[in-house]
Structures are given as structure tokens and as C-alpha cells.
Amino acid sequence: MGHWLRTSCLIITLLTATQQAESAGESAPKDPKTALHVTVYSDGLGMISDHRTVVLTDDRSELAFEGISREIIPASALLTADGNLSVLALDYDFDLLTPEAMLRRAVGQEVGVVRTHPTTGEETVEQATVLSAESGVVLRYRDRIETGIPGRLVFDKLPADLHSVPTLVATVDSGAGGGGARYIDVNLSYLTNGLTWNADYVAEVNDTIDLIDVFGRATLTNTTGTDFNDASLTLVAGDIRRVQPPVVARAKAMMMDRGGVAAEAMAAAPMPEREVLADLHAYRLPNLVSIDDRESKQLALLAATGLTLVREFVSENQAAVYHPQHGESRPQHATVVLSFDNASGKGQAPLPAGTIRVYSRDTHGVRRLLGEDRVPHTPVGGSVKITPGRAFDVTVKRTQTDFVRAGLPRDVFESAHRIDIRNAKNEAVTVKVVERMTSDWQILEESAPHEKEAADSAVWRVPVGAGSTAEITYRVRIQ
């Protein structure tokens, strides 16, 4: 079976060049297009706007648009044109020109079976009728019926509904009357799965960790089965509602992580033009872009420099207030929290959700990774908090020093706690200690006043000198 598939491909290829135009009516040429606009959303959805010039020779014609996405959502297709042109029907031909498809169309028809003499190499052609192409081939010759193919098949024509590439066929009526060729500009727009993008950020902090530069790039992936050449590209940030979830598994699997792109290179790249699109943000690339199938490429998105940065050391814990603590607790490393407002510095812009990687330079000027985190959609003026990792030299140890139930009303618990903070750094730090407590709670005693940032948390901000320790204690009653 494999032999005839390979050889029949050759015959089909030779016939395609001369007969395909006859099978599809008028042609909307694949190249050159007058314009191609590609809009990509972050959930695996793309919108294609394909402008072409077509030639109409009759009032009613079929226009074959080749080179469209294999992942097209056919129901979304819309064809518009300059002048008086009515669209009667839009048909998406997804059954492509393959040996199997050719054979299925040939059932009930005659084909040529080419046999090669094993000794002389001479080829002979015998006519046979294709009786079936299901689970193999059944051929009826003049004097017999055979299964399988001893040589290769020759077809004398191409089926009218087969195309070598995905094709959208539009039946149109110009209503102009009279003959003669007419040139009309048309625009085919449609939605497609298989296009997705996500934002990635490279951030660099200065030596004193009080300023940060953020460079954004878009990672664009195409798994539509189609190349989009010289396209005007717009990336849309924000969440849109879809009736059905997009198919993005393949696109996500093909994402390539290039977190090591130099910040200087991102800063030098031309930045997209940003505009508000209803309740979304759109980033239009300044130059035409070619997006090949099964390609993941990265494009400069934004650059915001000189943003004021605040570093915090945070230790958060669910306080043990409902039962006595058993055994000695272990010190926990404080979490590093970096915060900046997306309103200071230069080049501030809305930040689409994505992964941010934070770098710093060592004493030799070499960039080192500090950690990475996720950034949510953040408008201009919004605050960004990222936690790249934990502090090696700042530890917090919690000890329950007392637990009381005797003499207290039912469902009332009382406990005392000590929190030891150690700073092994050669600089002073302030550690934010957060104790989470559910239900109705009341601090009865404390070594330093707390803040109640939320209904379930008591917060202490504790300054700790370089190479020093600090301690806070408190007693709490829980109802």
C-alpha cells in the first residue's frame, strides 16, 4: 500500500499545475496580497483580515481563497468587497488533495494501473474501475477483480472539490450585468485557533535594590498549519469571553523559554504602538512580521525604566491558637517581596499578564538570576508585587510559650507566642511578620503594637540590625 501512495503522489503533482485552476472557478491569488492583518489574543485565538484583489469574469463566480488557516473557525468567516458584490455562500474545503482523497473520489470511475515489468522495466497501463476504497482498494479489471495495487495509479483529472492547501470557496454575485473582466478588492476575515501569545518580562534591579528596569517581550506561537507572511501584527491583552474553550495545548507545548535575552537588546528594539480597544489593550507592531507555521518567535513589547522599587522581607504563618504546639519549631526563611508602582519612571504602560524574571549584577558586572514570578494584568498606576525567592540570611522562628483552656468559656482558646528573628546580613533590614488568625480574635498582650491589615491577620514590622536578632511576643484569645 505504501508504494502506490508514494508513486501516485507524483502523478497528482504533475496534474495539479494544469488542472487545479479549472476545479475552483475564479482564484483569489495567494500571493501577493494587498494587505494582511493578524490579531492575536492570549487565549489561543487569532483573527485574520486578508485583503486581496480578484478578477471576476461572470456575474456569478466562485472565488477560491487559498492559504488560509487549517484551524479556521468556519462559522466566523466574513467576506466583504468594494462595490456591489453579494456573497451567496461560503464553503470551507478541509478535505485536502492527498492520494487517499483522490482514491475516495474515484470510486465508480476508471483509473489507470501502471505495471512495471520486473526484467525489462517496461511500463504498461491497464484500465480498472475502483469499486471500493474502504480499508484497502478493490479494483475491477476487464476480466477479474483484485484487491491491492501492484503498481501505481494514474488519474486523468482532479476532483473539483480537492485543493492542495486549505481553501475557502466563496460563491458571489456581482450583479453588474454584461461581460468582461472586472477587478474587485475583497476582504476575507475569520477567526482561527492555533495562534497564541504570552508576555514575558526581563527585570533588572540596581545595586541598592531601590530601582528596577522592566523590559517586556511577547512570545508568539503559530500552530495553524499556515504561514502568515508580511503581516501587520496586533497583540491584544485582556480577557475576552469565549463560548467554547480554545485549543491551545499544542501552542503551549511549543513555547520556548528564552529568559536570558539581554535587557539592552530589548530596550533597543522598536516598541509597538499601544492603543485602548474598548476594555482591552492592543499592541500593534511597527513593522510587518512573518509568522511561519510551527514557529515560536519573540517580539519587543514594552520598556519601563527607572521604576521605584521597594524590597520587603515577609514571614507569614497560620498561628497555632487552637491546640498546644508539640516539639520545637524550625526557623523559616523570610520571603523576599519586591514592589513597584506601574506609574513611576519612563515608558510606563499597561503590563499584560506574564512571567517576570528578575536579575541583578554581581561585583564583576555579570547578570545573575534572582528568581521569577507571575505578573497579573496591571494597568498604569497599578501596583506590582513579585516574590522571586526567599532570603538566605533572614530567618524567623515561632514558639508557642503557653496554651490555656482551663477556666475559659466553651470555644474560647488562649495562647502565648514568641517570634525570634535573626538577620545574618551585613545590613539592617525590616521584617514584616504576619500572623494569620481565623474566627474572633483579640490580642491581650504584646511587646510591640501590631497592625490589623485584614480581618484575619495581625502584622508587626520589626527592624533588625546587621548581624543581630530581634524578638516579639504576644498573647491572643480566640472566640
N, C-alpha and C positions, 0 to 999 in steps of 0.2 A: 504493500500500500504506500509506503514512504516513497518508493521510486516514482510512481506515477504522479504523486503530489509534487515532487521536485521538478519533474520534466514538464508537467502541464503548466507550471508557473511560467516557464519560458515562453510557451505558446501564447498564454494570456498576455504577457508583457508585449509581445510583438503586435498583437491585435489592438491593444489599448490605445496606442497613439493615434490610430486612424479611425477608430470607431466610437470612442467614448463621447466625443462631442455630439455625435448623432443621437446618442441614447438619452441625453439630458436636456435637449432643447437649447435655448439661449444660455450663454455662460456668463456668470459674474466672475471675471478673472481673479484668480487668487493673488496674483502679483502683476502690476503694482496696485496697491490700494491707495485711494486718495487720502485716507486717514484711518487710523486705528486707535481707539481709546480703550484702555483696560483699567477697570476699577476693581480693587481687591479689598475684601473685608477680612477681618481677622479670624472669622469662624469657618473658613474653608469655602467661602462663596466669592465668585467673581462676576463682574458684569462687563460684557464685551459690546462695544459700539463700533461696527465695521462699515466704513463708508467706501463705496465703490461706484464706478461708472459703468453702466451696462448699455448694450445695444439692443434695441427692440426692432424686429422686422415685421411683426404682425401685431394686430390689436390684442390678441390673446397669446401669451407666451409663457414658457416655463423658464425660470431663472434658477440656475444651479449654483449655489454658494458653496464652494469647496474650501477646505482648510479651516473649518470650524472646530470647536472643541468636541472631543469624544465624550466629555462629561456634561454636555449641554443639558439644560432642563427645557425640553422641547416646548412645554406649555408657556414658557416665558418669552418665546421669540416674538419679535415685533418688527415688521418691515414698513418703512416709510419712504416716501420719494418726493422729489420736487415735481410739481406739475400734477396733472390728472392721471393718477395711477391707482387702480383698485386691486387689492390683494384678495384673491378668491380662495386660496388655500396655501397652507404651509405644511410641507411634509419633510420629516427628518428621516433620511435613509441611513440607518445604522448597520444594515447588512452589507458589509464591505466586500470588495472584489477579492475573493480567495478561491483556490481550487475547489474547496468544499461547496462554497456558494454557487460556483459555476455548475458543478455537477448536480446540485439540487434543482437548479433552474432547467437543466437539460433532461429531466425525467419526461419520457414520452417523445423525445426528439432523437434524431440521429447524430452521432458523433463519429469522428474518425479514430480508429485504434491503430497506432503505429507500432509495427513489429520490426525488430532488427534481427537479421539472420546471424546466428552465432558464429558462423565460419566466415562468410563473405562480408558481413557488415552491411549488406544491402537492406534498405528500409522499404517496407510495403505498408500500404494503408488499406484497412478493411472497415467498411461501414457497419455500425451496430446501433441498435436502439437502446437507450438507457431505460430499463424497467423500474429500477429502484436504486436509491442512494442512501437507504437507511441501514446502519450497522454493516456497511460494506456496499459493494456495487454489483448489480445484476444487469448483464448485457444480453440482448438477443441479436444474434447474427442471422444471416440468411438461412442457415441450415442447423442452428443449435442455440442453446442458451448457456452462458458461462457466468461464473462469479469471479470477481477479482479482475485485475487488468494486467495482461502480460507485457504491455509496453507503456506508451503514454497516449493521452487523449488529445485530439485536435478539435477545437470548436470553431465554427465558421463565423460566429458573431458573438457580441457581448449582449447579455440581457440588459434591457433598458433601465432596470432599477438598481443596477450594481455600479458602485463608484469605488475608485481606488483609495479615496480618503473620505472621512465623514462629510456628508453633503446635506445641505438644507435646500430643498427644491420649492420655490415659490411660483404658484400659478397666478399670473397677473393679467389685468385687462387695462390697456392704456386708454381705450375709448376715444382715440384720436381719429380713427377712420382713415382710409387711404393707405397706400403702401409706402415703401421707402424706409431706410434705416433711421432710427432716432436714438440719440444719446441721452440717457437719463441718469441723474445722480440718485442713488438709493442708499439708505442706511438700515443695516440689519443689526438689531440689538437683542441680546439674550443673556440669561443668567447661566452660570456653569459652576459645578462643583470642581474640586481639584486645584483651585488657586487659593493660597493662604499666605498670610504674613504675620510675623510677630516682632515686637520691639525688643531690642537688646541694648543695654547701656554699659558703657565703659566709664567709670568714675575714678578720678584721681584726687587724693587728699594731699594737702601741703604738709610741710614738716611739723608744723604746730597743730595740725589737725583742727583748724578752725575755718578753712576754706576748702571748697570742693568744686571741681570741674566735671561736668556731665556731658558725655557725647553719646547721642543716640543713633542707632542704625536699625534698619528694617531688614529682616531675613525673609526673603520672598521665595516661595516654593511652588513649582508648577508640575502637577501630575495629571494634566488634562489630556495627554496624548497628542497635543498640538503645540507647535511653536508659534509665538506671537512676536513678529519681527517689527522693529522700528515703531513701537507703540508709545503713545502718550500715557504714562502710568500715574494713577492716583491711588493712594493708600488711605483707607477710611478707618479711623479709630473710634471705637464706641461699640455699644451692644445694640443689635437690631433683632427684632423678633422673627423667628423662622417657624413656619408651620411644621416642617419636618426637620430633624437634626441633620446638619451637613455631614457628608462623608469626608472625614479629614484624617483617618487613621494612617493612610499611606503618606500623606503630606507630613504628618508629624514624625513618622518613622524616618523620613528622608532629611529631616532638619540636621544641619551641620553646625556644630558649636565652634565658633571662631572667636572665643572670648579674648584672645590675645591680640586682637587688632590694635595697633598703636593709636593712642589718643590723638597724637599730632596728625596722623593720616585722616582721622575722622574730622578733625577741625578744619583741614584744608579742603575737604570735599565740598562741592556746591550743595547747598541745602534746599530742600523742597519748599515750594510756596504753600503756606498754610492758609486755609480758609474754613469758616464755620459753615457746615452743611446741615441746616435745620438743627437738630440736637446732637449732631456728630461733629467730628473734626476730620477734615480731608487734607492730605499732604500730596501735592502734585509735584512730581519730579521735574526739574528744569530742562532735562534733555530726554530725547527719545531713548527707549530701552528695548532691548531684545530679550525675550524670556523664552528660553528653549524648554522643551518638554523634559521632564525628569531632571530639572536643574534647580539648585538652591543658590541664590545669589544674595549678596548683602549690599545695601544702598545707604548712603548717609541720610539721616533723618533730621537731626537737630543737634545744636551745640549750645550749652548754657555754662558759662564760666564765671568764676568768682562768686559762687554761692556761699553765703554764710553758713558754716557748719557747727553744730553743737554735738558734742560727744557726751554720752552718759554711760555710767556703769549701773546696771539694774539687776537686782536679785529679787525674784518673785517666788512666793511659796504659798501653798494652801496650809494654813495654820492648823496644828493638831490641837483642837479645842474640845472634841467630843470623847476623847479617851486618853488614858495615860500613855506617854511615849516609852517604848521599850528599847533598851540598848542605846549606845552612843551614836549620834548622827555624824555624818561625814561632811567636811567642808564642800561647798559648791562654788564653782567659778561663776563670777558675775557675767551677765550678758552685756556685750557692747552694743549700744544703740546710737546710731548716727542719725541726726535730724537736720533737715534743711527745708526752708520755705521756697516753693517754686515761684518766687516773686522778686528775689534779690539777684544781683549780678547782671550779666549780659546774656542776651539771647534766650530769655525765658519764654517758654511755650508750653502748651499742654503736654503732659507726659502720658502717652499710651501705655497700657499695662504691659509689663515685660520683666525680664530678668536683668538685674543690675549687678555688675561685678566691680568691686572696689579695690583699687590699687594704691600703693604708696611706694616711694623710692627709698632705698637704703642709703647708707653713707657713701656708697660707690656710685650712686645715681642709677642703680638698676631697679626697674619696676618689679614689685613683688605683690602677689595677690593677698589681700586681707580677708576676703570672703565674698559671698554673693547672697542675694535675696531677691524676692519678688516685689515689684512696684505695682500698685493698683493704678487704674486710670486717675490721673491727678490734674485738675485744672490749674490755670495760672492763679497764684495766690494760695493754692493748697499746700499742705504740709506733707512732707515725705519722711517716713521713719523706716530705717533699714537696720537689720541686725546681722552683720557679716560674720559674727562668731562670738566666742567667749574670751574673757580676759584671763590670760595665763597667770598674772601676778595678783589678781584681786579675788579673794575667796571670802565666802560667808558661811558661818556655821551656826545652826539653830539648835537650841537646847530647851526642852520643856523642864522647868525647875519645880513646878508644883501643879497638882491636879486635885480639885475638890468637888465632891458631890454631897458629902455628909452635911446635913443641916440646911440644904438648899431646897427650894421648891422643886416639884417634879418638872422635868425637861429643862432644868437650869444647870449649866456647867460653868465652872470657874477654873482658870488655869493661869499659870505664870510662865514667862518665856524670857530667855536671854539670847541675844544675837551678837555673835563675835565677828568682827570684820577685820581682815588683815590685808594690808596694802604693801606688797613687796616691790613696788615700782620705785624709781628714784625721783618721783614727782608726786605731789599731793593730788588726791582725787576726792570726788564726792560720789558716794554710793547711794543710789535710790533703793531703799528696802521696802518691798510691798508684801504685806500680809493679807491674804485673801480669807475672809470670814463670812460664811453664809448665815442666814437667819437674823435674828435681832441681837446685835452685839453692842457692848459698852466697855470702853477702856476705863478700868478703875484706877490704875496707877501706871506711870510711865516715867522713864528717865529723861525723856525729851518729848516735846509736844509733837503729835502726829497730824497729818493732813488726811481728810476724808475725800479722796479724789472721786470715789464712786461708792455706791451703797454697800458694796461687798469688800472694800479694801481700806486698810489703814496704811499710810505711807510716811516713812521717815527719810529725810535726806541727811546723810551722815558724812561730814568731812573727815577724811583720814589722811594724816601726814605721810610723807615719803618714808617708807620702811617702818611704818607704825601700825598700831591696831586701835580699834575703837569698839565700844560696846553700847548696846541699847537694851533696856529691859522694859517689860510691860506686863500688866495683869489684866485679863479680859473676862467678862461674864457674858455667856451666851444664853439667850432665851430660845 
